[in-house]
Amino acid sequence: MGDTSAARDDMYRADAEAALGQFTIEFYRIRERDDAHAVLDQISVAVPNLDAAKVKAVSMFDNRDMPQKPDGFRILDHRGDELCRWVPGG
């Protein structure tokens, strides 16, 4: 039973290490009348840390081909938890 537990711990550790540096950037529009958010595009990136993900997202903000111009973006971790939200001038 000890071997099974050790193998399980190794698997969880490998999953955690694989998730490091995996971020999702969501570009969205905001409807003013009710503040509803609509996702225009979603991109997965592998970068060293959140700061690098922010730099990547800002660089893509005006240069990415999307159906509409986004109002902002948010960055999610590998579990889908929001780490930051950004709007120009905000």
Backbone as a ProteinNet text record, in pm:
[ID]
protein_1_A
[PRIMARY]
MGDTSAARDDMYRADAEAALGQFTIEFYRIRERDDAHAVLDQISVAVPNLDAAKVKAVSMFDNRDMPQKPDGFRILDHRGDELCRWVPGG
[TERTIARY]
81.5	0	86.5	202.4	292.8	338.2	361.1	401.7	291.6	166.4	54.3	43.4	59.1	52.6	165.4	286.2	401.2	378.7	323.4	296.4	191.4	88.9	-15.7	43.2	129.5	193.8	278.2	350.2	431.8	343.4	227	135.4	83.1	42.7	-6.6	103.5	223.4	335.2	361.9	357.1	378.9	269.6	144	33.8	54.6	96.2	117.8	231.3	338.5	451.2	412.2	332.9	289.2	199.9	124.8	32.5	104.1	223.7	296.7	324.6	293.6	320.9	213.7	104.8	-6.4	-114.7	-142.3	-241.6	-337.8	-458.1	-555.6	-585.6	-578	-610.3	-745.6	-838.8	-970.4	-987.5	-1012.4	-1042.7	-1194	-1247.4	-1392	-1443.4	-1573.1	-1647.3	-1739.5	-1772.2	-1863.1	-1984.5	-2103.1	-2225.6	-2257.6	-2258.7	-2271.7	-2402.4	-2513.2	-2642.3	-2656.5	-2587.4	-2600.6	-2466.9	-2357.2	-2221.7	-2197.1	-2274	-2253.9	-2122.5	-2051.5	-1924.6	-1942.9	-1889.3	-1891.9	-1748.6	-1708.3	-1572	-1560.8	-1462.1	-1436.4	-1334.8	-1237.7	-1130.3	-1067.4	-1016.1	-953	-826.9	-714	-584.7	-513.1	-460.7	-376.3	-231.5	-158.9	-17.4	64	185.3	280.9	393.5	393.7	494.6	542.5	656.6	714.4	630.5	553.9	481.4	369.3	294	181	225.9	337.4	384.7	410	467.6	491.8	359.9	261.6	129.4	64.7	81.1	26.4	91.1	223	294.9	244.8	229	180.7	39.7	-48	-186.4	-194.3	-118.9	-120.1	-68.2	35.2	91	-7.7	-94.9	-192.8	-321.6	-343.6	-471.2	-514.9	-427.1	-461.7	-421.8	-348.7	-294.1	-361.5	-450.2	-515.1	-638	-656.1	-771.9	-892.6	-986.7	-1107.6	-1228.7	-1346.5	-1466.5	-1499.4	-1463.2	-1482.7	-1360.3	-1345.1	-1235	-1270.7	-1181.2	-1211.1	-1209.7	-1284.1	-1282.6	-1177.9	-1139.5	-1041.3	-1006.3	-926	-894.4	-883	-889.3	-860.3	-770	-692.7	-600.3	-642.7	-652.6	-694.3	-578.5	-575.4	-475	-523.9	-447.2	-479.7	-609.1	-657.5	-783.7	-903.2	-874.3	-981.6	-1009.7	-925.6	-942.8	-884.8	-958.6	-912.3	-797.1	-688.3	-571.2	-565	-610.6	-613.9	-712.7	-751	-842.5	-784.6	-791.8	-732.2	-822.1	-836.9	-900.9	-809.6	-800.4	-713.6	-752.8	-655.4	-678.6	-741.1	-756.6	-822.4	-728.1
-118.4	0	125.7	123	237	273.5	173	199.4	273.3	235.6	300.2	445.9	472	608.4	693.2	638.1	710.1	739.2	643.1	663.1	772.3	772.2	873.8	1011.6	1021	1148.4	1198.1	1107.3	1143.3	1195.2	1132.4	1174	1314.8	1341.6	1474.1	1579.6	1545.1	1637.1	1667.4	1567.1	1586	1674.5	1652.8	1736.4	1881.4	1904	2039.5	2107.5	2035.1	2091.6	2121.8	2035.9	2059	2181.5	2208	2321.4	2454.6	2453.5	2578	2644.2	2769.4	2842.1	2826.6	2758.4	2743.9	2845.1	2936.2	3039.5	3045.8	3093.1	3117.8	3267.1	3326	3467.3	3473.7	3543.1	3563.7	3710.8	3737.6	3872.5	3885.9	3995.4	4006.4	4146.3	4152.5	4277	4293.8	4417.4	4447.1	4522	4472.5	4542.1	4642.1	4769.1	4876.6	4874.3	4841.4	4854.2	4760	4644.4	4551.3	4490.9	4542	4497.5	4349.6	4294.5	4155	4143	4032.9	4007.8	3896.1	3918.7	3816.8	3787.8	3662.1	3623.5	3622.8	3698.1	3704.7	3600.5	3575.4	3482	3432.2	3312.1	3249.8	3180.2	3214.5	3161.8	3100.9	2980.5	2918	2952	2991.6	3024.8	2954.1	2918.9	2861.3	2962.1	3030	3131.4	3109.1	3166.6	3137.5	3180.5	3292.8	3343.5	3437.3	3487.3	3574.9	3703.9	3760.4	3884.4	3864.4	3751.4	3721.4	3701.8	3643	3626.3	3762.5	3855.7	3990.7	4060.3	4050.8	4112.3	4053.7	3922.5	3854	3901.5	3910.6	3951.2	4095	4185.6	4325.5	4334.9	4259.3	4264.8	4211.1	4118.4	4062.1	4143.5	4231.9	4301.5	4372.3	4450.1	4523.6	4450.8	4342.8	4275.8	4143.8	4096.9	3967.1	3988.1	3901.1	3909.5	3848.8	3935.9	3892.3	3952.7	3895.7	3947.1	4092.1	4133.8	4270.8	4311.6	4442.3	4490.1	4462.3	4397.7	4367.7	4493.5	4485.4	4592.5	4566.4	4442	4406.1	4259.4	4215.5	4073	4032.9	3903.1	3847.5	3727.5	3697.1	3584.2	3484	3358.7	3249.5	3153.3	3087.7	2984.4	2851.6	2746.1	2615.1	2555.6	2605.6	2557.2	2640.6	2752	2840.4	2954.4	2969.5	3079.7	3208	3317.5	3445.4	3499	3536.7	3592.1	3742.7	3794.3	3938.9	3973.2	4099.2	4153.3	4288.6	4320.7	4443.2	4507	4639.6	4717.6	4836.5	4880.1	4993.8	5116.5	5181.9	5302.5	5277	5149.3	5117	5078.5
0	0	0	59.3	60	-79.7	-165.6	-303.1	-379.5	-357.6	-425.5	-383.6	-255.7	-205	-263.1	-269	-324.9	-472.4	-546.3	-688	-707.5	-622	-629.6	-600.9	-498.7	-466.7	-583.6	-649.1	-766	-879.2	-898.2	-1003.5	-974.5	-850	-815.1	-829.6	-791.5	-803.7	-950.9	-1037.2	-1180.4	-1240	-1198.5	-1246.7	-1205.5	-1081.6	-1032.3	-1108.7	-1134	-1207.5	-1351.7	-1413.6	-1550.8	-1559.4	-1454	-1454.4	-1434.5	-1376.7	-1355.6	-1489	-1499.3	-1622.1	-1728.1	-1697.4	-1791.8	-1755	-1846	-1822.5	-1940	-1913.8	-2019.3	-2019.6	-2137.2	-2153.6	-2223.7	-2163.1	-2222.3	-2257.9	-2384.9	-2430.6	-2433.6	-2380.3	-2368.9	-2403.6	-2431.7	-2450.9	-2330.7	-2298.3	-2187.9	-2244.7	-2214.7	-2254.4	-2144.7	-2180.2	-2080.8	-2003	-2068.4	-1999.3	-1880.3	-1883.9	-1771.1	-1726.8	-1782.3	-1746.6	-1779.1	-1873.4	-1914.5	-1992.2	-1971.3	-2039.3	-2141.5	-2262.1	-2367.1	-2409.3	-2403.3	-2440.6	-2592.9	-2643.9	-2787.7	-2831.6	-2746	-2779.6	-2650.6	-2655.3	-2539.2	-2588.3	-2527.9	-2570.2	-2451.5	-2468.9	-2366.3	-2397.3	-2293.7	-2309.9	-2202.7	-2238.4	-2143.4	-2128.8	-2015.9	-1986.1	-1842.8	-1805.5	-1673.9	-1553.4	-1568	-1450.9	-1494.4	-1397.6	-1426	-1493.2	-1451.9	-1514.8	-1664	-1699.3	-1841	-1915.5	-1849.4	-1911	-1935.6	-1842.1	-1859.9	-1979.5	-1989.9	-2102.3	-2234.1	-2238.5	-2358.8	-2393.8	-2295.1	-2318.8	-2369.7	-2308.6	-2352.1	-2495.8	-2528.6	-2664.3	-2768.3	-2729.2	-2821.6	-2825.7	-2730.7	-2715.4	-2843.8	-2904	-3025.9	-3153.4	-3141.1	-3259	-3294.3	-3212.4	-3235.7	-3323.7	-3422.4	-3511.1	-3440.1	-3399.3	-3329.1	-3398.8	-3377.8	-3444.3	-3407.7	-3287	-3239.6	-3159.9	-3141.5	-3057.9	-2911.7	-2837.7	-2696.7	-2610.2	-2500.7	-2401.4	-2293.9	-2277	-2175.9	-2184.6	-2088.8	-2079.8	-1934.4	-1913	-1781.1	-1801.7	-1699.1	-1703.4	-1597.2	-1639	-1551.6	-1530.9	-1414.9	-1391.5	-1449.7	-1429.2	-1487.9	-1432.9	-1318.8	-1261.8	-1307.2	-1376.3	-1420.2	-1324.2	-1222.4	-1127.3	-1186.5	-1174.1	-1226.8	-1142.6	-1210.8	-1144	-1158.6	-1272.1	-1292.3	-1402.4	-1402.1	-1504.6	-1545.1	-1673.8	-1724.2	-1829	-1823.1	-1928.3	-1956.1	-2082	-2112.9	-2032	-1978	-1899.3	-1763.3	-1728.6	-1602.5	-1501.8
[MASK]
++++++++++++++++++++++++++++++++++++++++++++++++++++++++++++++++++++++++++++++++++++++++++

